[in-house]
Amino acid sequence: MFPIIIRTIKNKRIAIIAYIVSGIVFLLMYIPIYPSFESSGKQLVEVMKGYPQSFMKAFGIEDIAQAFLSLEGYLSTEHFSFVWPLVLIFLALSFAGNSIAGEIEKGTMEIVLSQPLSRLKIFFGKYLGGLLAVILFVITSIFAAIPIAAIFDVNYVAKG
C-alpha cells in the first residue's frame, strides 16, 4: 500500500505544488494589506458594536476587537473563512475525482488491478495519498503566514 501512496503523490506533485503555491499567494495578497486595515480597524470595531449580538454569532465573531485588530483575527475572517476552504475543497475534490476515475480514463486501471493487491488496499492507498496531500497543503498554507508576516513586518501573536 505504501508504494501506491508514494506513486499517487508523485503523479499529483505538480497539482499539489500548484495548490500550495496558490495558498501562499493568497497569504501574500492578504498579509501586506493588513496594516492599512488595522489602522481603520478601531473605527470598524465601533461600527460593529452597534450590530446585534445574534448577527455576530451568525458569522462566528465572538470578540470584535480580536477579529479585526490582530493579524490572526483578520486572516481568520478574510482568508481562512472563505478562500482557504474553497481551495482546500477543490484540492480534495480533484484528488477524489481523479483517483479512481483518472486511472480508468487513462486506461491504466487494468494494470493497477492486475497487481497482487486487493482493491481495498488500492483504494486506501489512493485515499491516504490524497489525505497526505491535503495535510501537506494545510500545514504549509497555515504556517506560511509566519514568515510572510515577518517579511512584511506585520506583528502577529502566537497563543499557545
Residue frames relative to the residue before (quaternion, step in Angstrom):
aa qw qx qy qz dx dy dz
M 1.0000 0.0000 0.0000 0.0000 0.00 0.00 0.00
F 0.6020 0.5804 -0.3554 0.4176 3.61 1.06 -0.72
P 0.6514 0.4986 -0.3456 0.4558 3.67 0.90 -0.71
I 0.6154 0.5337 -0.3542 0.4593 3.61 1.09 -0.60
I 0.6302 0.5250 -0.3308 0.4667 3.58 1.00 -0.80
I 0.6695 0.4974 -0.2948 0.4663 3.58 0.88 -0.97
R 0.6707 0.4949 -0.3042 0.4612 3.58 0.91 -0.89
T 0.6240 0.5350 -0.3364 0.4596 3.58 1.03 -0.75
I 0.6652 0.4873 -0.2986 0.4804 3.58 0.93 -0.88
K 0.6629 0.5035 -0.3126 0.4575 3.61 0.93 -0.86
N 0.6677 0.5048 -0.3074 0.4526 3.59 0.95 -0.83
K 0.7650 0.3497 -0.1754 0.5116 3.57 1.07 -0.71
R 0.3266 0.7947 -0.4774 0.1839 3.60 1.20 0.18
I 0.6387 0.5163 -0.3447 0.4546 3.61 0.98 -0.70
A 0.6534 0.4968 -0.3114 0.4788 3.59 0.98 -0.81
I 0.6380 0.5200 -0.3295 0.4626 3.59 0.97 -0.82
I 0.6598 0.4961 -0.3048 0.4750 3.57 0.91 -0.91
A 0.6422 0.5253 -0.3270 0.4524 3.60 0.97 -0.80
Y 0.6675 0.4828 -0.3069 0.4765 3.60 0.94 -0.81
I 0.6449 0.5078 -0.3264 0.4687 3.60 0.97 -0.79
V 0.6513 0.5031 -0.3132 0.4740 3.58 0.94 -0.86
S 0.6480 0.5073 -0.3353 0.4587 3.61 0.95 -0.77
G 0.6311 0.5209 -0.3365 0.4659 3.60 1.01 -0.70
I 0.6709 0.4809 -0.2913 0.4835 3.58 1.00 -0.81
V 0.6255 0.5317 -0.3403 0.4585 3.60 1.03 -0.73
F 0.6321 0.5120 -0.3397 0.4721 3.59 0.99 -0.73
L 0.6371 0.5024 -0.3300 0.4825 3.59 1.02 -0.73
L 0.6427 0.5155 -0.3165 0.4701 3.58 1.04 -0.77
M 0.6409 0.4995 -0.3220 0.4859 3.56 1.20 -0.42
Y 0.7418 0.4420 -0.2380 0.4446 3.60 0.87 -0.93
I 0.6771 0.5330 -0.3182 0.3952 3.61 0.83 -0.90
P 0.6786 0.4696 -0.3362 0.4539 3.69 0.81 -0.72
I 0.6244 0.5402 -0.3411 0.4494 3.61 1.16 -0.48
Y 0.5381 0.6883 -0.3854 0.2967 3.58 1.12 -0.64
P 0.6484 0.5236 -0.3714 0.4092 3.71 0.75 -0.76
S 0.6627 0.4735 -0.3221 0.4826 3.62 0.97 -0.69
F 0.6307 0.5166 -0.3236 0.4803 3.57 1.12 -0.66
E 0.6333 0.5490 -0.3279 0.4359 3.57 1.03 -0.80
S 0.6457 0.5351 -0.3303 0.4332 3.59 0.99 -0.79
S 0.7369 0.3528 -0.2279 0.5297 3.59 1.05 -0.63
G 0.4257 0.7427 -0.4321 0.2836 3.58 1.28 0.00
K 0.6223 0.5473 -0.3495 0.4371 3.59 1.04 -0.72
Q 0.6422 0.4992 -0.3221 0.4843 3.58 1.02 -0.74
L 0.6474 0.5205 -0.3137 0.4601 3.57 1.01 -0.79
V 0.6145 0.5375 -0.3426 0.4649 3.58 1.06 -0.72
E 0.6489 0.5128 -0.3199 0.4621 3.59 0.96 -0.82
V 0.6445 0.5044 -0.3178 0.4788 3.58 1.01 -0.78
M 0.6851 0.5016 -0.2849 0.4448 3.57 0.91 -0.94
K 0.5769 0.5882 -0.3869 0.4142 3.61 1.12 -0.48
G 0.6412 0.5354 -0.3179 0.4485 3.58 1.18 -0.48
Y 0.5674 0.5994 -0.3856 0.4125 3.59 1.23 -0.27
P 0.5743 -0.5871 0.4305 0.3745 3.60 -1.11 0.54
Q 0.5942 -0.5945 0.4149 0.3483 3.56 -1.13 0.69
S 0.6254 0.5423 -0.3428 0.4440 3.60 1.05 -0.69
F 0.6002 0.5512 -0.3498 0.4621 3.58 1.13 -0.62
M 0.6595 0.5044 -0.3031 0.4677 3.56 0.97 -0.87
K 0.6622 0.5013 -0.3119 0.4614 3.58 0.95 -0.83
A 0.6079 0.5676 -0.3550 0.4269 3.58 1.07 -0.68
F 0.7467 0.3547 -0.2038 0.5245 3.58 1.10 -0.67
G 0.5474 -0.6646 0.3747 0.3438 3.57 1.25 0.29
I 0.4883 0.6405 -0.4460 0.3903 3.58 1.17 0.48
E 0.0955 -0.8114 0.5761 0.0269 3.57 -0.49 1.20
D 0.7718 0.1626 -0.0909 0.6080 3.57 0.98 -0.81
I 0.3598 -0.7750 0.4783 0.2028 3.56 -0.29 1.27
A 0.6690 0.5043 -0.3127 0.4477 3.58 0.87 -0.92
Q 0.6506 0.5131 -0.3194 0.4598 3.59 0.97 -0.81
A 0.6626 0.5346 -0.3101 0.4230 3.57 1.00 -0.79
F 0.8154 0.2793 -0.1309 0.4899 3.59 0.99 -0.67
L 0.7305 0.4424 -0.2487 0.4569 3.60 1.14 -0.37
S 0.6988 0.3591 -0.2906 0.5462 3.60 1.22 0.23
L 0.6112 -0.5614 0.4088 0.3796 3.55 -1.17 0.55
E 0.6442 0.5331 -0.3269 0.4403 3.57 0.97 -0.83
G 0.6700 0.4905 -0.2963 0.4720 3.56 0.95 -0.87
Y 0.6358 0.5307 -0.3185 0.4612 3.54 1.03 -0.84
L 0.6866 0.4672 -0.2897 0.4758 3.59 0.88 -0.91
S 0.6542 0.5105 -0.3331 0.4476 3.60 0.99 -0.71
T 0.7050 0.4312 -0.2846 0.4859 3.61 1.02 -0.62
E 0.7473 0.4075 -0.2290 0.4722 3.59 0.96 -0.75
H 0.8102 0.3069 -0.1319 0.4816 3.56 0.69 -1.10
F 0.7873 0.3780 -0.1904 0.4485 3.56 0.62 -1.13
S 0.6444 0.5192 -0.3488 0.4398 3.60 1.18 -0.04
F 0.8099 0.2130 -0.1249 0.5320 3.62 1.10 -0.42
V 0.7497 0.4171 -0.2343 0.4571 3.58 0.55 -1.17
W 0.6913 0.5015 -0.2845 0.4355 3.56 0.77 -1.05
P 0.6671 0.4749 -0.3333 0.4674 3.66 0.84 -0.76
L 0.6185 0.5395 -0.3538 0.4486 3.60 1.05 -0.66
V 0.6587 0.4902 -0.3108 0.4788 3.59 0.91 -0.88
L 0.6443 0.5196 -0.3140 0.4651 3.58 1.00 -0.81
I 0.6494 0.5042 -0.3131 0.4755 3.59 0.98 -0.81
F 0.6490 0.5075 -0.3226 0.4660 3.60 0.95 -0.82
L 0.6297 0.5249 -0.3309 0.4674 3.59 1.02 -0.77
A 0.6853 0.4781 -0.2892 0.4671 3.58 0.83 -0.96
L 0.6691 0.4961 -0.3049 0.4617 3.59 0.94 -0.83
S 0.6462 0.5125 -0.3367 0.4544 3.58 0.98 -0.75
F 0.6542 0.4868 -0.3166 0.4846 3.58 1.03 -0.70
A 0.6723 0.5040 -0.3056 0.4479 3.56 0.89 -0.91
G 0.7099 0.4652 -0.2705 0.4543 3.57 0.87 -0.90
N 0.7391 0.4231 -0.2233 0.4741 3.53 1.02 -0.78
S 0.4947 0.7023 -0.4155 0.2990 3.58 1.19 -0.38
I 0.8000 0.1941 -0.0951 0.5598 3.57 0.62 -1.08
A 0.6734 0.5044 -0.3068 0.4449 3.57 0.89 -0.93
G 0.6199 0.5492 -0.3422 0.4439 3.59 1.08 -0.65
E 0.6275 0.5224 -0.3255 0.4768 3.56 1.06 -0.75
I 0.6557 0.4969 -0.3110 0.4758 3.58 0.97 -0.83
E 0.6606 0.5234 -0.3015 0.4458 3.58 0.93 -0.93
K 0.7105 0.4389 -0.2554 0.4871 3.59 0.97 -0.83
G 0.4630 -0.6984 0.4341 0.3309 3.57 1.23 -0.28
T 0.5435 0.6305 -0.3956 0.3880 3.57 1.21 0.37
M 0.4393 0.7111 -0.4566 0.3048 3.60 1.23 -0.03
E 0.6139 0.5533 -0.3546 0.4374 3.60 1.04 -0.69
I 0.6445 0.5132 -0.3155 0.4708 3.56 1.03 -0.80
V 0.6530 0.5102 -0.3129 0.4641 3.57 0.96 -0.87
L 0.7093 0.4620 -0.2668 0.4607 3.58 0.89 -0.92
S 0.6207 0.5470 -0.3537 0.4364 3.61 1.17 -0.38
Q 0.5215 0.6241 -0.4152 0.4075 3.58 1.27 -0.18
P 0.5310 -0.6481 0.4370 0.3272 3.60 -1.12 0.57
L 0.4524 0.6414 -0.4807 0.3909 3.56 0.73 1.12
S 0.4830 -0.6436 0.4941 0.3292 3.55 -1.07 0.64
R 0.6179 -0.5517 0.4075 0.3845 3.56 -1.21 0.47
L 0.6031 0.5633 -0.3474 0.4452 3.54 1.13 -0.62
K 0.6552 0.4924 -0.3107 0.4815 3.61 0.98 -0.80
I 0.6246 0.5237 -0.3376 0.4708 3.59 1.03 -0.75
F 0.6578 0.5114 -0.3083 0.4590 3.56 0.91 -0.93
F 0.7143 0.4481 -0.2684 0.4658 3.57 0.78 -1.00
G 0.5910 0.5537 -0.3660 0.4584 3.59 1.12 -0.54
K 0.6814 0.4598 -0.2792 0.4964 3.57 0.95 -0.86
Y 0.6217 0.5429 -0.3304 0.4578 3.56 1.07 -0.78
L 0.6963 0.4646 -0.2724 0.4745 3.58 0.85 -0.96
G 0.5963 0.5464 -0.3587 0.4661 3.59 1.13 -0.56
G 0.6657 0.4830 -0.2900 0.4894 3.57 0.99 -0.83
L 0.6400 0.5209 -0.3185 0.4665 3.56 1.02 -0.80
L 0.6343 0.5219 -0.3214 0.4712 3.57 1.02 -0.77
A 0.6389 0.5154 -0.3210 0.4723 3.59 1.02 -0.77
V 0.6483 0.5061 -0.3158 0.4732 3.59 0.97 -0.82
I 0.6538 0.5050 -0.3135 0.4683 3.60 0.94 -0.86
L 0.6350 0.5261 -0.3220 0.4652 3.58 0.99 -0.80
F 0.6464 0.5079 -0.3102 0.4774 3.58 0.99 -0.85
V 0.6633 0.5165 -0.3102 0.4439 3.58 0.86 -0.96
I 0.6876 0.4875 -0.2928 0.4514 3.58 0.80 -0.99
T 0.7171 0.4472 -0.2778 0.4568 3.59 0.76 -0.96
S 0.6998 0.4707 -0.2991 0.4464 3.60 0.90 -0.78
I 0.6496 0.4775 -0.3335 0.4887 3.61 1.14 -0.38
F 0.7548 0.4049 -0.2281 0.4629 3.58 0.74 -1.01
A 0.5211 0.6191 -0.4256 0.4050 3.61 1.21 -0.13
A 0.5402 0.6325 -0.4018 0.3830 3.59 1.19 -0.38
I 0.6220 0.5703 -0.3497 0.4068 3.61 1.05 -0.68
P 0.7284 0.3840 -0.2806 0.4933 3.67 0.68 -0.88
I 0.6092 0.5415 -0.3669 0.4484 3.61 1.07 -0.60
A 0.6363 0.5096 -0.3256 0.4790 3.60 1.01 -0.77
A 0.6485 0.5082 -0.3200 0.4678 3.59 1.02 -0.75
I 0.6274 0.5410 -0.3368 0.4475 3.59 1.01 -0.77
F 0.7659 0.3473 -0.1817 0.5096 3.57 0.92 -0.90
D 0.4402 -0.7354 0.4204 0.2979 3.58 1.32 0.32
V 0.3754 0.6843 -0.5149 0.3544 3.53 0.89 1.04
N 0.3692 -0.7430 0.5168 0.2110 3.57 -0.76 1.03
Y 0.0391 -0.7680 0.6390 0.0192 3.51 -1.10 0.77
V 0.2795 -0.7386 0.5904 0.1664 3.54 -1.21 0.52
A 0.1417 -0.7831 0.6023 0.0625 3.56 -0.58 1.16
K 0.1216 -0.8055 0.5789 0.0360 3.56 -0.45 1.23
G 0.3113 -0.7953 0.5010 0.1399 3.54 -0.84 0.98
